[in-house]
Amino acid sequence: MARGWESKSVEAQIEASNSQIETKEHRNAPSPEEVQGQIKTANLNLSRRRILQQLEASTNDRYSELLRRALADLNLQIENF
């Protein structure tokens, strides 16, 4: 009988510990809005990097001007976000 009570006590301690860990992880987890913001920022930065690479490789003046305008627009979006 003592052994049964002891195992129940250990089980209760393990459950309490697990619930505390889950609570701490939940507090540190970003909200869905924060995750969406991080994804949007990453996408904007990737687009900016791609346009910079295309601008460096471009030999057509008209295309370079188009890329500069796109780059300016992306920079504005990044600043406003």
Backbone as JSON Lines, residues from 0, in Angstrom:
{"i":0,"aa":"M","n":[0.82,-1.18,0.0],"ca":[0.0,0.0,0.0],"c":[0.87,1.26,0.0]}
{"i":1,"aa":"A","n":[1.93,1.28,0.74],"ca":[2.81,2.44,0.76],"c":[3.43,2.68,-0.6]}
{"i":2,"aa":"R","n":[3.73,1.59,-1.27],"ca":[4.33,1.73,-2.59],"c":[3.36,2.39,-3.57]}
{"i":3,"aa":"G","n":[2.09,2.07,-3.48],"ca":[1.08,2.68,-4.34],"c":[0.98,4.18,-4.12]}
{"i":4,"aa":"W","n":[1.0,4.59,-2.87],"ca":[0.94,6.02,-2.58],"c":[2.18,6.73,-3.09]}
{"i":5,"aa":"E","n":[3.32,6.08,-2.96],"ca":[4.58,6.68,-3.4],"c":[4.57,6.88,-4.91]}
{"i":6,"aa":"S","n":[4.11,5.89,-5.67],"ca":[4.1,6.01,-7.12],"c":[3.11,7.08,-7.57]}
{"i":7,"aa":"K","n":[1.99,7.21,-6.84],"ca":[1.04,8.26,-7.18],"c":[1.64,9.63,-6.9]}
{"i":8,"aa":"S","n":[2.4,9.74,-5.85],"ca":[3.05,11.0,-5.52],"c":[4.07,11.37,-6.6]}
{"i":9,"aa":"V","n":[4.84,10.4,-7.04],"ca":[5.83,10.65,-8.09],"c":[5.12,11.04,-9.38]}
{"i":10,"aa":"E","n":[4.04,10.35,-9.68],"ca":[3.28,10.66,-10.89],"c":[2.74,12.09,-10.84]}
{"i":11,"aa":"A","n":[2.24,12.49,-9.7],"ca":[1.72,13.85,-9.53],"c":[2.84,14.88,-9.68]}
{"i":12,"aa":"Q","n":[4.02,14.58,-9.15],"ca":[5.15,15.49,-9.29],"c":[5.57,15.63,-10.75]}
{"i":13,"aa":"I","n":[5.57,14.51,-11.47],"ca":[5.95,14.54,-12.89],"c":[4.95,15.36,-13.69]}
{"i":14,"aa":"E","n":[3.66,15.16,-13.42],"ca":[2.63,15.93,-14.11],"c":[2.75,17.42,-13.81]}
{"i":15,"aa":"A","n":[3.02,17.76,-12.56],"ca":[3.17,19.16,-12.18],"c":[4.38,19.77,-12.89]}
{"i":16,"aa":"S","n":[5.45,19.02,-12.96],"ca":[6.65,19.49,-13.63],"c":[6.4,19.71,-15.12]}
{"i":17,"aa":"N","n":[5.71,18.76,-15.73],"ca":[5.41,18.89,-17.16],"c":[4.51,20.08,-17.44]}
{"i":18,"aa":"S","n":[3.54,20.34,-16.58],"ca":[2.65,21.47,-16.81],"c":[3.4,22.79,-16.63]}
{"i":19,"aa":"Q","n":[4.38,22.84,-15.73],"ca":[5.17,24.04,-15.55],"c":[6.04,24.29,-16.78]}
{"i":20,"aa":"I","n":[6.6,23.22,-17.34],"ca":[7.43,23.36,-18.54],"c":[6.59,23.85,-19.69]}
{"i":21,"aa":"E","n":[5.4,23.27,-19.88],"ca":[4.51,23.69,-20.96],"c":[4.11,25.15,-20.79]}
{"i":22,"aa":"T","n":[3.87,25.58,-19.57],"ca":[3.49,26.96,-19.3],"c":[4.63,27.9,-19.66]}
{"i":23,"aa":"K","n":[5.86,27.55,-19.3],"ca":[7.01,28.39,-19.63],"c":[7.22,28.46,-21.13]}
{"i":24,"aa":"E","n":[7.08,27.32,-21.83],"ca":[7.24,27.31,-23.28],"c":[6.15,28.14,-23.93]}
{"i":25,"aa":"H","n":[4.95,28.07,-23.4],"ca":[3.84,28.82,-23.97],"c":[4.05,30.32,-23.82]}
{"i":26,"aa":"R","n":[4.61,30.73,-22.7],"ca":[4.88,32.16,-22.49],"c":[5.93,32.68,-23.46]}
{"i":27,"aa":"N","n":[6.91,31.86,-23.82],"ca":[7.98,32.27,-24.7],"c":[7.61,32.15,-26.17]}
{"i":28,"aa":"A","n":[6.54,31.48,-26.48],"ca":[6.14,31.29,-27.87],"c":[5.61,32.6,-28.44]}
{"i":29,"aa":"P","n":[6.03,32.95,-29.67],"ca":[5.54,34.18,-30.28],"c":[4.07,34.04,-30.68]}
{"i":30,"aa":"S","n":[3.39,35.16,-30.7],"ca":[1.99,35.14,-31.1],"c":[1.9,34.93,-32.62]}
{"i":31,"aa":"P","n":[0.75,34.55,-33.12],"ca":[0.6,34.37,-34.57],"c":[0.92,35.65,-35.36]}
{"i":32,"aa":"E","n":[0.59,36.8,-34.78],"ca":[0.88,38.07,-35.46],"c":[2.38,38.3,-35.56]}
{"i":33,"aa":"E","n":[3.1,37.95,-34.49],"ca":[4.56,38.1,-34.5],"c":[5.19,37.16,-35.53]}
{"i":34,"aa":"V","n":[4.66,35.96,-35.62],"ca":[5.19,35.0,-36.6],"c":[4.95,35.52,-38.01]}
{"i":35,"aa":"Q","n":[3.75,36.03,-38.28],"ca":[3.44,36.59,-39.61],"c":[4.36,37.77,-39.92]}
{"i":36,"aa":"G","n":[4.62,38.61,-38.94],"ca":[5.52,39.74,-39.14],"c":[6.93,39.3,-39.46]}
{"i":37,"aa":"Q","n":[7.4,38.27,-38.77],"ca":[8.75,37.74,-39.03],"c":[8.82,37.16,-40.43]}
{"i":38,"aa":"I","n":[7.78,36.46,-40.85],"ca":[7.77,35.87,-42.19],"c":[7.76,36.97,-43.24]}
{"i":39,"aa":"K","n":[6.95,38.0,-43.04],"ca":[6.87,39.1,-44.02],"c":[8.2,39.83,-44.11]}
{"i":40,"aa":"T","n":[8.83,40.09,-42.97],"ca":[10.13,40.76,-42.98],"c":[11.17,39.92,-43.7]}
{"i":41,"aa":"A","n":[11.17,38.62,-43.45],"ca":[12.12,37.73,-44.13],"c":[11.88,37.73,-45.64]}
{"i":42,"aa":"N","n":[10.62,37.7,-46.04],"ca":[10.3,37.71,-47.48],"c":[10.72,39.02,-48.13]}
{"i":43,"aa":"L","n":[10.5,40.13,-47.46],"ca":[10.92,41.42,-48.01],"c":[12.44,41.49,-48.16]}
{"i":44,"aa":"N","n":[13.16,40.99,-47.16],"ca":[14.62,41.0,-47.23],"c":[15.14,40.08,-48.33]}
{"i":45,"aa":"L","n":[14.51,38.93,-48.53],"ca":[14.91,38.04,-49.62],"c":[14.66,38.68,-50.98]}
{"i":46,"aa":"S","n":[13.52,39.34,-51.12],"ca":[13.22,40.04,-52.37],"c":[14.23,41.14,-52.63]}
{"i":47,"aa":"R","n":[14.58,41.86,-51.58],"ca":[15.55,42.95,-51.72],"c":[16.91,42.4,-52.17]}
{"i":48,"aa":"R","n":[17.32,41.3,-51.57],"ca":[18.6,40.69,-51.93],"c":[18.6,40.22,-53.39]}
{"i":49,"aa":"R","n":[17.47,39.64,-53.82],"ca":[17.36,39.16,-55.2],"c":[17.43,40.33,-56.19]}
{"i":50,"aa":"I","n":[16.75,41.43,-55.87],"ca":[16.78,42.6,-56.75],"c":[18.18,43.2,-56.8]}
{"i":51,"aa":"L","n":[18.87,43.24,-55.68],"ca":[20.25,43.74,-55.69],"c":[21.16,42.89,-56.57]}
{"i":52,"aa":"Q","n":[20.99,41.58,-56.52],"ca":[21.79,40.7,-57.38],"c":[21.46,40.92,-58.84]}
{"i":53,"aa":"Q","n":[20.19,41.08,-59.15],"ca":[19.8,41.33,-60.55],"c":[20.31,42.68,-61.02]}
{"i":54,"aa":"L","n":[20.3,43.65,-60.14],"ca":[20.79,44.99,-60.49],"c":[22.28,44.96,-60.79]}
{"i":55,"aa":"E","n":[23.04,44.2,-60.04],"ca":[24.47,44.08,-60.28],"c":[24.77,43.4,-61.61]}
{"i":56,"aa":"A","n":[23.92,42.46,-61.99],"ca":[24.15,41.7,-63.22],"c":[23.54,42.36,-64.45]}
{"i":57,"aa":"S","n":[22.71,43.35,-64.26],"ca":[21.98,43.96,-65.37],"c":[22.9,44.8,-66.26]}
{"i":58,"aa":"T","n":[22.69,44.66,-67.56],"ca":[23.42,45.48,-68.53],"c":[22.49,46.42,-69.28]}
{"i":59,"aa":"N","n":[21.19,46.26,-69.11],"ca":[20.19,47.09,-69.77],"c":[19.8,48.24,-68.85]}
{"i":60,"aa":"D","n":[19.96,49.46,-69.34],"ca":[19.68,50.64,-68.52],"c":[18.22,50.73,-68.1]}
{"i":61,"aa":"R","n":[17.31,50.39,-68.99],"ca":[15.89,50.47,-68.66],"c":[15.52,49.44,-67.59]}
{"i":62,"aa":"Y","n":[16.07,48.26,-67.71],"ca":[15.81,47.23,-66.72],"c":[16.44,47.61,-65.37]}
{"i":63,"aa":"S","n":[17.62,48.21,-65.41],"ca":[18.28,48.66,-64.17],"c":[17.43,49.72,-63.47]}
{"i":64,"aa":"E","n":[16.84,50.62,-64.25],"ca":[15.98,51.65,-63.66],"c":[14.74,51.01,-63.02]}
{"i":65,"aa":"L","n":[14.17,50.02,-63.67],"ca":[13.03,49.31,-63.11],"c":[13.42,48.64,-61.79]}
{"i":66,"aa":"L","n":[14.58,48.02,-61.77],"ca":[15.06,47.37,-60.55],"c":[15.32,48.37,-59.43]}
{"i":67,"aa":"R","n":[15.84,49.56,-59.78],"ca":[16.08,50.6,-58.77],"c":[14.76,51.06,-58.15]}
{"i":68,"aa":"R","n":[13.72,51.18,-58.99],"ca":[12.41,51.58,-58.47],"c":[11.85,50.49,-57.56]}
{"i":69,"aa":"A","n":[11.99,49.25,-57.96],"ca":[11.52,48.14,-57.14],"c":[12.28,48.09,-55.82]}
{"i":70,"aa":"L","n":[13.58,48.35,-55.88],"ca":[14.4,48.37,-54.67],"c":[13.97,49.49,-53.73]}
{"i":71,"aa":"A","n":[13.69,50.66,-54.29],"ca":[13.23,51.78,-53.47],"c":[11.89,51.45,-52.8]}
{"i":72,"aa":"D","n":[11.0,50.8,-53.55],"ca":[9.71,50.41,-52.99],"c":[9.88,49.39,-51.86]}
{"i":73,"aa":"L","n":[10.75,48.41,-52.07],"ca":[11.01,47.42,-51.01],"c":[11.62,48.06,-49.78]}
{"i":74,"aa":"N","n":[12.56,48.98,-49.99],"ca":[13.17,49.67,-48.84],"c":[12.12,50.44,-48.05]}
{"i":75,"aa":"L","n":[11.17,51.05,-48.75],"ca":[10.1,51.8,-48.09],"c":[9.2,50.84,-47.29]}
{"i":76,"aa":"Q","n":[8.88,49.69,-47.89],"ca":[8.05,48.7,-47.19],"c":[8.76,48.18,-45.93]}
{"i":77,"aa":"I","n":[10.06,47.94,-46.04],"ca":[10.83,47.45,-44.89],"c":[10.85,48.5,-43.79]}
{"i":78,"aa":"E","n":[11.05,49.75,-44.15],"ca":[11.09,50.83,-43.16],"c":[9.75,50.99,-42.47]}
{"i":79,"aa":"N","n":[8.67,50.89,-43.22],"ca":[7.32,51.09,-42.66],"c":[6.82,49.9,-41.87]}
{"i":80,"aa":"F","n":[7.43,48.77,-42.06],"ca":[6.99,47.57,-41.35],"c":[7.65,47.56,-40.01]}
